[in-house]
Amino acid sequence: MTVSDNTVPAIDCVEFVLLVDELVQSDPEQWGAVVDKHLADCPPCLVYLQQMLDLKVLLNHIGERDRLTGATVAGVLTTLQGLRDGGTA
């Protein structure tokens, strides 16, 4: 997306992390300039998003017999986010 940096509103890391569930489930072409700008400016958030995308891929490669439902995958992601935010398992 070609948008000048000064015309794209900035979001902070907390706002970005709240969007990660939606981003993992959506097409990167639809993320928009705000997300693109934050990822370009914040390497740790880029790493975090990539880890969540990798986790989604790994969880979807479990054998058919052991395949997890979307609700189970969402639960795992929620638990991991809770741990990251200082919670306990």
Backbone as CSV, one residue per row, in Angstrom:
resi,resn,N_x,N_y,N_z,CA_x,CA_y,CA_z,C_x,C_y,C_z
1,MET,0.847,-1.169,0.000,0.000,0.000,0.000,0.893,1.232,0.000
2,THR,0.611,2.172,-0.859,1.449,3.369,-0.949,0.715,4.553,-0.335
3,VAL,1.001,4.782,0.924,0.415,5.911,1.631,1.536,6.583,2.391
4,SER,1.597,7.887,2.310,2.634,8.623,3.021,2.504,8.386,4.519
5,ASP,3.652,8.196,5.198,3.657,7.910,6.631,2.896,8.934,7.460
6,ASN,2.951,10.200,7.074,2.292,11.215,7.890,0.781,11.245,7.701
7,THR,0.238,10.485,6.770,-1.213,10.419,6.598,-1.806,9.160,7.207
8,VAL,-0.956,8.254,7.682,-1.429,7.000,8.264,-1.420,7.138,9.781
9,PRO,-2.584,6.945,10.425,-2.595,7.052,11.881,-1.735,5.961,12.516
10,ALA,-1.082,6.313,13.597,-0.232,5.353,14.301,-1.058,4.618,15.350
11,ILE,-0.718,3.355,15.561,-1.298,2.602,16.669,-0.147,2.142,17.545
12,ASP,-0.438,1.932,18.827,0.624,1.452,19.707,0.589,-0.077,19.761
13,CYS,1.551,-0.647,20.446,1.689,-2.106,20.484,0.496,-2.776,21.157
14,VAL,-0.071,-2.152,22.168,-1.238,-2.725,22.844,-2.401,-2.820,21.863
15,GLU,-2.639,-1.765,21.115,-3.705,-1.784,20.113,-3.424,-2.844,19.051
16,PHE,-2.166,-2.952,18.653,-1.800,-3.934,17.637,-2.070,-5.351,18.130
17,VAL,-1.642,-5.654,19.357,-1.817,-7.007,19.898,-3.299,-7.366,19.955
18,LEU,-4.150,-6.390,20.237,-5.588,-6.657,20.261,-6.127,-7.024,18.878
19,LEU,-5.422,-6.621,17.835,-5.839,-6.929,16.460,-5.308,-8.268,15.950
20,VAL,-4.358,-8.863,16.660,-3.651,-10.031,16.130,-4.592,-11.184,15.808
21,ASP,-5.585,-11.478,16.659,-6.514,-12.571,16.359,-7.188,-12.359,15.010
22,GLU,-7.643,-11.135,14.766,-8.283,-10.823,13.489,-7.289,-10.922,12.337
23,LEU,-6.074,-10.457,12.552,-5.064,-10.485,11.494,-4.705,-11.911,11.110
24,VAL,-4.583,-12.784,12.107,-4.219,-14.182,11.848,-5.292,-14.858,10.992
25,GLN,-6.542,-14.443,11.151,-7.647,-15.061,10.422,-7.937,-14.393,9.078
26,SER,-7.226,-13.321,8.750,-7.556,-12.573,7.536,-6.428,-12.621,6.507
27,ASP,-6.742,-12.119,5.336,-5.788,-12.047,4.229,-4.857,-10.849,4.438
28,PRO,-3.534,-11.062,4.431,-2.601,-9.946,4.624,-2.813,-8.787,3.647
29,GLU,-3.354,-9.065,2.476,-3.617,-7.998,1.506,-4.696,-7.038,2.011
30,GLN,-5.474,-7.466,3.004,-6.567,-6.650,3.518,-6.228,-5.945,4.831
31,TRP,-4.997,-6.061,5.305,-4.628,-5.510,6.609,-4.663,-3.992,6.652
32,GLY,-4.323,-3.336,5.594,-4.393,-1.884,5.549,-3.113,-1.179,5.964
33,ALA,-3.105,0.108,5.702,-1.909,0.933,5.899,-1.517,1.074,7.364
34,VAL,-2.499,1.112,8.275,-2.186,1.280,9.696,-1.375,0.093,10.195
35,VAL,-1.813,-1.116,9.844,-1.093,-2.329,10.255,0.257,-2.393,9.553
36,ASP,0.277,-2.119,8.260,1.545,-2.142,7.515,2.566,-1.191,8.131
37,LYS,2.117,0.012,8.485,3.024,1.002,9.075,3.537,0.522,10.426
38,HIS,2.646,-0.021,11.265,3.091,-0.476,12.584,4.103,-1.609,12.443
39,LEU,3.845,-2.545,11.544,4.782,-3.660,11.356,6.128,-3.173,10.831
40,ALA,6.110,-2.167,9.981,7.368,-1.617,9.459,8.153,-0.887,10.547
41,ASP,7.436,-0.280,11.490,8.073,0.512,12.549,8.381,-0.272,13.817
42,CYS,7.832,-1.491,13.956,7.936,-2.212,15.227,8.329,-3.678,14.999
43,PRO,9.618,-3.966,14.900,10.059,-5.349,14.686,9.526,-6.350,15.717
44,PRO,9.412,-6.012,17.018,8.876,-7.003,17.962,7.434,-7.415,17.642
45,CYS,6.609,-6.487,17.195,5.232,-6.843,16.832,5.209,-7.696,15.567
46,LEU,6.119,-7.437,14.650,6.226,-8.266,13.455,6.590,-9.695,13.844
47,VAL,7.534,-9.851,14.760,7.931,-11.182,15.236,6.749,-11.863,15.916
48,TYR,6.035,-11.136,16.769,4.883,-11.703,17.475,3.818,-12.173,16.484
49,LEU,3.495,-11.347,15.502,2.499,-11.728,14.502,2.961,-12.959,13.740
50,GLN,4.224,-13.003,13.359,4.741,-14.165,12.631,4.651,-15.421,13.493
51,GLN,4.930,-15.303,14.786,4.817,-16.456,15.683,3.380,-16.956,15.745
52,MET,2.420,-16.053,15.794,1.012,-16.454,15.836,0.588,-17.092,14.510
53,LEU,1.078,-16.561,13.395,0.784,-17.170,12.095,1.411,-18.558,12.000
54,ASP,2.649,-18.698,12.487,3.317,-20.005,12.494,2.564,-20.995,13.372
55,LEU,2.098,-20.540,14.530,1.340,-21.410,15.426,0.067,-21.896,14.751
56,LYS,-0.609,-21.013,14.047,-1.826,-21.399,13.328,-1.509,-22.492,12.310
57,VAL,-0.434,-22.319,11.552,-0.036,-23.320,10.554,0.276,-24.649,11.231
58,LEU,1.055,-24.604,12.307,1.424,-25.836,13.009,0.203,-26.553,13.567
59,LEU,-0.708,-25.810,14.167,-1.902,-26.433,14.732,-2.791,-27.025,13.644
60,ASN,-2.773,-26.441,12.467,-3.581,-26.968,11.366,-2.947,-28.176,10.690
61,HIS,-1.694,-28.507,11.029,-1.035,-29.662,10.436,-1.103,-30.900,11.321
62,ILE,-1.892,-30.833,12.361,-2.093,-32.017,13.200,-2.872,-33.027,12.370
63,GLY,-2.596,-34.309,12.547,-3.265,-35.363,11.775,-4.781,-35.252,11.831
64,GLU,-5.453,-35.749,10.797,-6.909,-35.656,10.698,-7.594,-36.179,11.960
65,ARG,-7.117,-37.297,12.467,-7.742,-37.897,13.646,-7.628,-36.977,14.852
66,ASP,-6.530,-36.265,14.929,-6.269,-35.408,16.076,-6.484,-33.929,15.768
67,ARG,-7.100,-33.626,14.629,-7.254,-32.223,14.212,-8.044,-31.437,15.258
68,LEU,-7.557,-30.250,15.530,-8.209,-29.379,16.499,-9.284,-28.542,15.817
69,THR,-10.332,-28.248,16.551,-11.389,-27.384,16.021,-10.934,-25.930,16.088
70,GLY,-11.630,-25.077,15.375,-11.327,-23.650,15.427,-11.428,-23.106,16.844
71,ALA,-12.407,-23.617,17.606,-12.575,-23.162,18.991,-11.378,-23.561,19.847
72,THR,-10.845,-24.759,19.612,-9.681,-25.207,20.377,-8.465,-24.357,20.036
73,VAL,-8.256,-24.092,18.758,-7.131,-23.248,18.336,-7.272,-21.856,18.952
74,ALA,-8.485,-21.304,18.926,-8.717,-19.986,19.525,-8.420,-20.022,21.021
75,GLY,-8.781,-21.122,21.685,-8.493,-21.264,23.109,-7.006,-21.296,23.391
76,VAL,-6.254,-21.997,22.547,-4.794,-22.045,22.705,-4.209,-20.650,22.534
77,LEU,-4.650,-19.933,21.505,-4.153,-18.575,21.274,-4.495,-17.653,22.442
78,THR,-5.706,-17.782,22.973,-6.114,-16.964,24.114,-5.253,-17.263,25.331
79,THR,-4.983,-18.552,25.578,-4.135,-18.939,26.704,-2.734,-18.373,26.542
80,LEU,-2.173,-18.487,25.343,-0.836,-17.952,25.104,-0.798,-16.440,25.292
81,GLN,-1.825,-15.757,24.840,-1.872,-14.307,25.020,-1.990,-13.959,26.498
82,GLY,-2.764,-14.751,27.248,-2.884,-14.524,28.681,-1.559,-14.708,29.391
83,LEU,-0.811,-15.731,28.989,0.509,-15.953,29.580,1.442,-14.797,29.263
84,ARG,1.369,-14.317,28.031,2.203,-13.195,27.630,1.860,-11.947,28.440
85,ASP,0.595,-11.815,28.792,0.149,-10.640,29.539,0.355,-10.784,31.047
86,GLY,1.042,-11.852,31.462,1.365,-12.015,32.877,0.438,-12.933,33.634
87,GLY,-0.481,-13.587,32.948,-1.389,-14.518,33.610,-0.722,-15.857,33.852
88,THR,-1.496,-16.799,34.335,-0.990,-18.155,34.550,-1.796,-19.121,33.706
89,ALA,-1.225,-20.280,33.449,-1.894,-21.273,32.599,-3.063,-21.902,33.304
